[in-house]
Amino acid sequence: MRTHFDAVIIGAGPAGAACAILLAGAGWSVGLVEKQRFPRRKVCGECIAASNLPLLAALGVGAQFDALAGPEIRRIALMHRTRTVIAAMPAAADAAFPWGRALGRETLDTLLRDRACDLGVTIFQPWCVVGIDGEAGNWSCHARAIETERRVLLRSPLLIDAHGSWETLRENATTPPRLHRADDLLAFKANFTGGTLADGLLPILAFAGGYGGMVRAGGGVTTLACCVRRDRLYALRRAAPGMAVGQAVERYLRRACRGVDDALSAALRTGAWIGSGPLRPGVRAGLDAVPFQVGNAAGEAHPIVGEGMSMALQAAFLLCTRLTGQCAPALQSAAGQRALAGHYGLAWRRQFGPRLRLAAAFAHLAMHDASGALMSRLTQLFPALLTQGAIQAGKVRRVSDTLRIADA
Ligand SMILES: Cc1cc2nc3c(=O)[nH]c(=O)nc-3n(C[C@H](O)[C@H](O)[C@H](O)COP(=O)(O)OP(=O)(O)OC[C@H]3O[C@@H](n4cnc5c(N)ncnc54)[C@H](O)[C@@H]3O)c2cc1C
């Protein structure tokens, strides 16, 4: 088994897999470690903003995405209590890819992983990184096979952390678990068949104690995903003792937003509700340092704007165009890598900082009943506010803008 690489990447979500494809495409040897078996479902609204479609094409999965994803998302809506306001989704600036689409994570993540494999990336799966030693230029990554408990030490001068935001990279970590807080946001997702949500409509759900979204993904499946405050979740469970948590969430969403109930009235859930969290919105402390961080490991936006995968894919391009543009000696040295991490961190903040702030503002407005009602009333009077919100959230951004920032 090969254990020495030019780069080791932890996590094969969109961020890690995209980095693996870009580096392997540039001729690097890459080890990619993923703890879960694919295909696997994942809590996510599953909408891929139009700005990412050129990136998926550049990564070599554009044709498969095109064949498998759901209808073009041409309208956006806000659902609050009994009201549903619908507005036009703005078309993206890139005329070849004007509309976003949705695709189940079990399919998207597998497509990207398989593409990395085709390019010669060595995939350790299901393997888990349980510790990291060393420094830039000389990393040692401790990995353990989930099924056999076999352990190996993976060595590389360069390490990329793309392990998301919900798990630790250390086995037997000594830091005490974070205390539960009433305002923690826990995330849930379920898929349904037979729903009546209109093709190409992306409703955002605003309700007391949380927010969510709904969309038609590939194969006629409706994805319903949401975030609910911990205190609201406790209240829901107290009100329905013995009811499974996912079912309690679904019952609440149907009562809180009539549009959800209407869309799912004849629908059948496929598979269980899945949940994870709590969310950790914000920028991570190590963004400007090594190991390099991408995707949710670098920072997380409230998913009300559905831009997490955009940030994961775009950050992979931001980082990897910089890495592959460097001369080899700069990448072998700790100082060279630290300097690069500083530039990357700056570009990341410029690119995604506004999105993080806007998403936080939307999320907090949506989660309170009074401000949710106000948003709903205002958008009823001025539906163009929804279109404008989508523009501000980055939905029309042209991919070359990303690359230009990468070159800045
Ligand atoms: C409710 C909700 C709805 C959302 N809706 C949308 C949406 O509609 N559109 C959108 O763009 N974004 C959405 N997002 C955000 C999106 O899901 C994330 O931003 C995205 O998954 C981040 O990708 P990533 O590659 O950084 O991390 P992940 O997708 O989390 O991938 C990380 C991978 O690392 C693996 N891993 C973890 N620890 C280890 C370890 N120690 N060793 C090896 N592997 C490890 C995990 O198994 C996982 O596969 C939503 C999020 C939530 C919570």
PDBQT file of the ligand as one rigid body, heavy atoms in Angstrom, charges set to zero:
ROOT
HETATM    1  C1  LIG A 501     -29.500  21.715   6.640  1.00  0.00    +0.000 C 
HETATM    2  C2  LIG A 501     -28.426  22.014   5.645  1.00  0.00    +0.000 A 
HETATM    3  C3  LIG A 501     -28.769  22.337   4.338  1.00  0.00    +0.000 A 
HETATM    4  C4  LIG A 501     -27.773  22.655   3.420  1.00  0.00    +0.000 A 
HETATM    5  N1  LIG A 501     -28.141  22.940   2.136  1.00  0.00    +0.000 NA
HETATM    6  C5  LIG A 501     -27.211  23.256   1.227  1.00  0.00    +0.000 A 
HETATM    7  C6  LIG A 501     -27.570  23.518  -0.124  1.00  0.00    +0.000 A 
HETATM    8  O1  LIG A 501     -28.728  23.417  -0.514  1.00  0.00    +0.000 OA
HETATM    9  N2  LIG A 501     -26.591  23.873  -0.983  1.00  0.00    +0.000 N 
HETATM   10  C7  LIG A 501     -25.286  23.978  -0.596  1.00  0.00    +0.000 A 
HETATM   11  O2  LIG A 501     -24.437  24.333  -1.419  1.00  0.00    +0.000 OA
HETATM   12  N3  LIG A 501     -24.909  23.692   0.671  1.00  0.00    +0.000 NA
HETATM   13  C8  LIG A 501     -25.831  23.323   1.579  1.00  0.00    +0.000 A 
HETATM   14  N4  LIG A 501     -25.456  23.000   2.860  1.00  0.00    +0.000 N 
HETATM   15  C9  LIG A 501     -24.034  23.062   3.223  1.00  0.00    +0.000 C 
HETATM   16  C10 LIG A 501     -23.242  21.881   2.683  1.00  0.00    +0.000 C 
HETATM   17  O3  LIG A 501     -23.871  20.663   3.023  1.00  0.00    +0.000 OA
HETATM   18  C11 LIG A 501     -21.818  21.907   3.260  1.00  0.00    +0.000 C 
HETATM   19  O4  LIG A 501     -21.331  23.204   3.226  1.00  0.00    +0.000 OA
HETATM   20  C12 LIG A 501     -20.902  20.980   2.470  1.00  0.00    +0.000 C 
HETATM   21  O5  LIG A 501     -21.249  19.644   2.679  1.00  0.00    +0.000 OA
HETATM   22  C13 LIG A 501     -19.446  21.205   2.890  1.00  0.00    +0.000 C 
HETATM   23  O6  LIG A 501     -18.632  20.331   2.152  1.00  0.00    +0.000 OA
HETATM   24  P1  LIG A 501     -17.228  19.821   2.743  1.00  0.00    +0.000 P 
HETATM   25  O7  LIG A 501     -16.621  19.013   1.677  1.00  0.00    +0.000 OA
HETATM   26  O8  LIG A 501     -16.507  20.937   3.333  1.00  0.00    +0.000 OA
HETATM   27  O9  LIG A 501     -17.621  18.923   3.997  1.00  0.00    +0.000 OA
HETATM   28  P2  LIG A 501     -18.496  17.623   4.085  1.00  0.00    +0.000 P 
HETATM   29  O10 LIG A 501     -19.472  17.541   2.966  1.00  0.00    +0.000 OA
HETATM   30  O11 LIG A 501     -19.025  17.616   5.478  1.00  0.00    +0.000 OA
HETATM   31  O12 LIG A 501     -17.460  16.451   3.883  1.00  0.00    +0.000 OA
HETATM   32  C14 LIG A 501     -16.517  16.144   4.849  1.00  0.00    +0.000 C 
HETATM   33  C15 LIG A 501     -16.147  14.675   4.711  1.00  0.00    +0.000 C 
HETATM   34  O13 LIG A 501     -15.077  14.405   5.608  1.00  0.00    +0.000 OA
HETATM   35  C16 LIG A 501     -15.275  13.125   6.172  1.00  0.00    +0.000 C 
HETATM   36  N5  LIG A 501     -14.539  13.066   7.445  1.00  0.00    +0.000 N 
HETATM   37  C17 LIG A 501     -14.827  13.693   8.599  1.00  0.00    +0.000 A 
HETATM   38  N6  LIG A 501     -13.901  13.418   9.544  1.00  0.00    +0.000 NA
HETATM   39  C18 LIG A 501     -13.005  12.585   8.950  1.00  0.00    +0.000 A 
HETATM   40  C19 LIG A 501     -11.827  11.923   9.410  1.00  0.00    +0.000 A 
HETATM   41  N7  LIG A 501     -11.389  12.084  10.645  1.00  0.00    +0.000 N 
HETATM   42  N8  LIG A 501     -11.161  11.119   8.549  1.00  0.00    +0.000 NA
HETATM   43  C20 LIG A 501     -11.607  10.929   7.267  1.00  0.00    +0.000 A 
HETATM   44  N9  LIG A 501     -12.729  11.540   6.795  1.00  0.00    +0.000 NA
HETATM   45  C21 LIG A 501     -13.413  12.349   7.615  1.00  0.00    +0.000 A 
HETATM   46  C22 LIG A 501     -16.783  13.032   6.350  1.00  0.00    +0.000 C 
HETATM   47  O14 LIG A 501     -17.203  11.681   6.421  1.00  0.00    +0.000 OA
HETATM   48  C23 LIG A 501     -17.288  13.752   5.090  1.00  0.00    +0.000 C 
HETATM   49  O15 LIG A 501     -17.566  12.870   4.024  1.00  0.00    +0.000 OA
HETATM   50  C24 LIG A 501     -26.418  22.640   3.802  1.00  0.00    +0.000 A 
HETATM   51  C25 LIG A 501     -26.072  22.295   5.106  1.00  0.00    +0.000 A 
HETATM   52  C26 LIG A 501     -27.059  21.974   6.016  1.00  0.00    +0.000 A 
HETATM   53  C27 LIG A 501     -26.677  21.605   7.403  1.00  0.00    +0.000 C 
ENDROOT
TORSDOF 0
